[in-house]
Amino acid sequence: MTFEDFLTARLPALLRYATVLACDPHLAEDIVQEVLARAQPRWARIAAADVPEAYVKRMIINELASWRRRRAARVVPLSHDVLDAVSAPSDEPQRAVGERDEMIRRIARLPLKQRIVIALRFYEGLSDQQIADLLGCRPATVRSHTSRALAGLRANFPTDFPSGTARIGG
C-alpha cells in the first residue's frame, strides 16, 4: 500500500481517532499532520509492518503526549456540532444531548493517560493487552488507568439513572 493509498483510505478515521484522544479537533488536525509528515519519508518501513495503521496510531498517541508536555494543558471540550462532524453517525440521534455533553466534558478533564485508555477501550474497542502494547506498559497499568478514569467519571454522577440508561463501566 502506498502512502497516498493509506491517506485516502484512513485519513478520516485517523482524524476522528486523534479528536477523541485530544478532545480538540484543531489540535487533532495538527497532531495528525505532524505524524503523517514524519511517517511519509519512512513509509516503506512502516508499510512493511504487519499493521501500518496501528503504527501510525501509536505515533499519534506519542505526539499527543509530546504536545501536552510542550504546551500548557488546556482543555477545549467539544461542542455537539463538532463531535457529530468527526464521529460516525449515531443510530439514536435524539439521545440525551445534555448527558453526552457532560460526559465529553468529564472525559476531557481526565489526565492524559486515563483519557487515552478510555478512548482506546471504549472508542477503539481494544483489549487491555492491545492498549498496553500501544502505550508500552503492562496490562495491569492499563487496568489501573481504566479503573481510575472510570472512578473519576463516576464521581458526582447521579445515582438514580432513568430506565434504559446504562451506567459507566458496568
C-alpha positions in Angstrom: 0.0 0.0 0.0 1.4 3.4 -0.9 1.4 6.4 1.4 -1.2 8.1 -0.8 -3.4 5.0 -0.7 -3.2 4.8 3.0 -4.2 8.5 3.3 -7.1 8.1 1.0 -8.4 5.1 2.9 -7.6 6.1 6.5 -7.2 9.8 7.0 -10.8 10.5 8.1 -10.6 7.7 10.7 -7.2 8.9 11.9 -8.6 12.4 12.4 -11.6 11.0 14.4 -9.2 8.9 16.4 -7.0 11.9 17.3 -10.0 14.1 18.0 -11.3 11.5 20.5 -7.9 11.4 22.2 -7.2 15.1 22.2 -10.8 16.4 22.8 -9.9 19.2 20.5 -10.4 18.9 16.7 -7.9 21.6 15.9 -5.1 20.0 18.0 -6.1 16.7 16.5 -5.6 18.0 13.0 -2.2 19.4 14.0 -1.1 16.2 15.5 -2.2 14.0 12.6 -0.5 16.4 10.2 2.8 16.3 12.2 2.6 12.5 12.4 1.9 12.0 8.7 4.7 14.4 7.8 7.1 12.2 9.9 5.7 8.9 8.6 5.8 9.8 4.9 9.6 9.6 4.4 9.7 6.3 6.4 6.6 4.9 4.7 8.3 1.9 3.1 9.4 0.6 6.5 6.0 1.4 8.2 4.1 -0.3 5.4 6.2 -3.4 5.7 4.9 -3.8 9.3 2.0 -6.1 9.9 -0.4 -3.3 10.6 0.7 0.1 9.5 -2.4 1.8 10.9 -1.6 0.6 14.4 1.9 2.0 14.0 0.5 5.4 12.9 -2.0 5.3 15.8 0.9 4.8 18.2 2.7 7.7 16.6 -0.5 9.8 17.3 -0.6 8.8 20.9 3.1 9.7 21.3 2.7 13.0 19.5 -0.3 13.9 21.7 1.8 13.2 24.8 4.6 15.3 23.5 2.3 18.2 22.7 0.8 18.1 26.2 4.3 18.2 27.7 5.4 21.1 25.5 2.3 23.2 25.9 0.4 24.3 28.9 -2.5 21.9 29.2 -5.7 23.5 28.1 -9.0 21.6 27.7 -11.4 22.6 25.0 -14.5 20.4 25.3 -16.1 19.6 22.0 -19.5 21.0 21.1 -22.1 18.7 19.8 -21.8 20.0 16.3 -18.0 19.4 16.2 -18.3 15.9 17.7 -21.0 15.0 15.2 -18.8 16.2 12.4 -15.9 13.9 13.4 -17.8 10.9 14.7 -19.7 8.2 12.9 -23.5 8.9 12.8 -25.5 7.6 15.7 -28.4 5.2 15.5 -30.2 7.3 18.1 -29.9 11.0 17.2 -32.4 12.0 19.8 -30.2 10.7 22.7 -29.8 12.9 25.7 -27.6 15.7 24.3 -27.0 17.2 27.8 -25.7 13.9 29.1 -23.4 13.4 26.1 -22.0 16.9 26.5 -21.4 16.4 30.2 -19.7 13.0 29.5 -17.4 14.7 26.9 -16.5 17.4 29.4 -15.8 14.8 32.1 -13.6 12.8 29.7 -11.7 15.9 28.6 -10.9 16.7 32.3 -9.2 13.3 32.8 -5.4 13.1 32.9 -4.0 12.3 29.5 -3.1 8.6 30.1 -6.5 7.9 31.5 -8.2 9.7 28.6 -6.1 7.7 26.1 -7.0 4.4 27.8 -10.7 5.3 27.9 -10.7 6.2 24.2 -8.8 3.1 23.2 -11.0 0.9 25.3 -14.5 2.3 24.5 -13.9 4.1 21.2 -11.5 1.6 19.6 -12.7 -1.5 21.5 -9.2 -2.6 22.3 -8.3 -5.2 25.0 -6.0 -4.5 27.9 -3.1 -6.2 26.2 -3.6 -4.3 22.9 -3.7 -1.0 24.8 -0.6 -2.0 26.8 1.2 -2.8 23.6 0.3 0.6 22.2 1.3 2.5 25.3 4.4 0.5 26.1 3.2 -0.6 29.5 1.8 -3.6 31.3 -1.8 -4.7 31.1 -2.1 -4.1 34.9 -1.2 -0.5 34.3 -3.9 -0.2 31.7 -6.4 -1.7 34.2 -5.3 0.8 36.8 -5.7 3.8 34.4 -9.1 2.4 33.4 -10.2 2.0 37.0 -9.1 5.5 38.0 -10.7 7.0 34.9 -14.0 5.3 35.5 -13.9 6.3 39.1 -13.3 9.9 38.1 -16.1 9.8 35.6 -18.5 8.3 38.2 -17.6 11.0 40.8 -20.6 13.2 41.4 -22.7 11.3 38.8 -26.3 10.9 39.6 -27.0 7.6 41.4 -30.6 7.3 40.0 -30.5 6.6 36.3 -33.6 6.7 34.2 -34.7 3.3 32.9 -32.8 2.3 29.8 -29.7 4.4 30.7 -26.5 2.4 31.2 -24.0 3.1 33.9 -20.4 3.9 33.0 -18.3 0.8 33.0 -20.9 -1.5 34.2 
